[in-house]
């Protein structure tokens, strides 16, 4: 439930407040702007976050990953970095609306500046749901907000892994969600930043569908053996959520 400290938070007439179905948390979103999707929810569950960990989300959008990670794992520190001013503002107001201003910090900045802002080696976990599409693959949307969300306009995959490699302490963990078509790029980028791929999990809509996304976790300065986890399937034969998805979405 939204905390008492959040009762005076302004929600603009063009925005809506959505239930996150977790610990009574809600989130402010603008229906006309990019909103969070299953990618972010699945990443927040997949990431190895321990109670008390220092965590940072690079490209936080409206703040769904910081909110869900806090609800699921109670990290010691939770920071979200977002380059778009209005998205960062929505994320900050969502944090306040839930009475979590003392638990979650939202920073309006370019993730490429994160190590200058926070310092090197100061986080246990980095999370990111970055833009999926390279600039040489398809034409970016004429709407700047959609272009920034979908295409590597403001940051590349390598920008994210480079920042993570600097922000993480030794044996810290980077968790990301991406498209299977970019898996080779993702693994190469991780290793280039001394992040050894440790876990992969493919996600598909149905048991007969090809994977639609991949969840990946790497460990800094590790010699971990790569574990490929069982595929996560969203829908059963009857079209309803699988038991695992129901647990992830609704607790």
N, C-alpha and C positions, 0 to 999 in steps of 0.2 A: 504494500500500500504506500502511496506517495506520502512522504513524511510531512509533519507539521511545518517544517522549515520551508517546504515548497509551495505552500498554499497561496503565496502572493506572487508566484512566478507568472510572468506574462506569457500567455499562449495566444498568438495572433489569430484573427478571424479566419485567415486562409490556411491555418494549420489544424492538425488533428492530434489527439492523444491516443496512442495505441497501447493495448495491453500486451506485455511481453510474455505473459503466461509463466512467469517465474518470480517467486518471492514477492508478488504484488507489484513488481516494477512496471512502469509505463515509459513511453518514449514519445517525444514530440516529433512529428514529421509533416512535411509540406507535400500534399498529394501531387503538386505540379513539379516536384523536384525528385531526383533519385532517392529511393527509399531502400532500406535494408532488405536482404533476401535470405534464402536458405543458406547461402554460402557462409554468411557471417555467423548464423546460429550454429551451423555444424562446426565451424572453426573454433568457436568458443568452447564447444564440448570436447573437441579433439585435442586441443593444446594441453600439454602437460604443465599445469600450474598448481603449485603447492601452496598451502596456507602460509602466508607471510612473504611469499615471493614478491620481488619488485618487477612489475610488468609495464610494458608500453605497447600501444597499438599505433602502428604507422599508417596513416590514412584512415582516421577514425570515422569519417562521415558524420552521421547524426549521433554517434556514440553507442551503438548497440553492442559492440564487442566489449568495451569497458564495462557497461552495465551488466551484461550476462556473465562475464568472467568474475566480476565482483560477487554476483549472486551465487555462482556455482562454487567458487574456490576461496573466497575471502583473502585475496592477496594483501600483502603488507602495504604495497603502493600500486596504484593503477593510474596510468597516464594515457591520454589519447591525443595524438597530434593530427591536425587537419588543416590543409592549405586553404580551403574555401571558407571565407569569413562567415557567411550565413550558415553554413553547415556546422562550423565550430560553435556558432552562437546557439543553434538548436541543441547541439550536444551538451553545451554548458547548462542551458536551461533545463534540459531533461535530468541532468545530474542534480540540479537544485530542486526540481519538482519531486524527485524521489528522496530528498533529504540526505543526499550523499556528497555534498560539497566538501566535506572533510575527508572523504574516502577516495574520490575520483577527481583527477585534475585534467581539464581540457585545455590544450595549448593551440592557438592559431598560429601555425608556422609551416614552413616547408620541411618535410621529413629529412631532406638532405642537410638541414641545419641542426638536426636533433643532437648529434654528438657535441656540437658547440654549446648547445643550451644545457644539456644534462651531464656531459662528461663521458669519457670512455669507460667501458667496463662496469657500468653502474646498474645494469638490469640483469635479472635472472631469466626473464622471458620477453621476447619480442613477438608480437603477432601482426599479421598484415593480410588484408584482403585487397590486393592491389588491382589497378587496371589490367585487363587481360590481353588486350590487343596491341600488337606492335604497330608503329606508325606506318610501316610499309605494307600492312595488311588491312585493306579496307579504308574508306574515307571517314574520318571523324565526324561526329554530328556537328551541325552548325550551331547547336546550342552548347555554349561553353561548358555548362555544368555536366551534361551528358558526355561530352568529349573527354573531360577530365576524369570521369568515372570509368569510362569504358576503354579508352585508348591511352597509350603511354605518352600523353601530352606533357604533363608536369613531372612525371617520374617514370623511370623504366624499372623492369624487374631487377636489373643490376644495381640501380640506385637503392632499392629496398634491401637487398642482401648486403650491399656495402655498408649501409647505415647499421643494419643489424649486427654485422661482424664487429663494428666498432663499439656499439652500445652494450653488447653482451659481455659478461664476465666469462672467464674460462669455464667451459662446460655448461654455459648458459644455453638456452634453447630458442630457436626460431621456429614458429609455426605459421604456415601459410596455406591459403587455398588458391588454386589456379585451374586452368584448363588442361586436360590431358595432352592436348596438342603441343603445349609449351613445356612438357615435363622435362625433356632433354635440356632446354634452356634453363629451367629452374634448378636442376641438379648441378649443372655446370656453374651457374652463378653462385650457388651455395658454396661449392668447394673453392671457388676463387676467393671467397671471403673467410676461408678456414672454418666453414660450417659443414660438418660431415652429415649427409643424409642418414637419418636413423629410423624413421617410420614413414610409410606411405599407405594411404587408404583411398581407393577409388570409390566414387559415388555414382550410382546410376538410378534412373527413375524406376525401372522395373528389372526383374531378374534377367529378362531377355534383351534389355536395352544396352547400348554401348555406354561406357562411362561418360558422364557429363561434367564432372569435376574431379580434382584430386586434392587430397589433404596431405601435406608434407611437413615433417618436422626434422630439423637438423640440430646437431649439438656442436658447439664451438670447441675446436681443438680436441676432438674426440676421435677414437678409432672404432667407433660403434659399427656393428654389423647391421646392414639395412634390413628392417623387418617390413614385409609387405603384409598388411593386415587383411582380414576378410573384407570383401566388398560390402559397402553400406548401400542397401536398397531402400528407396523412399516409399514405394507403394507395393502392396500385395496384389494378388491376382484379382481381388474384388474391387481394386481401386482405392482402398482405404490405406492409411498410413500403416507401415509395419510396426511391430511392437517396439523395436529399437528407436524408430523415429518418434513414436508417441512419447517414449521416455525422454528423448532429447528435447523435444519441443515443449512438453508439458510437465516434465519432472515426475 
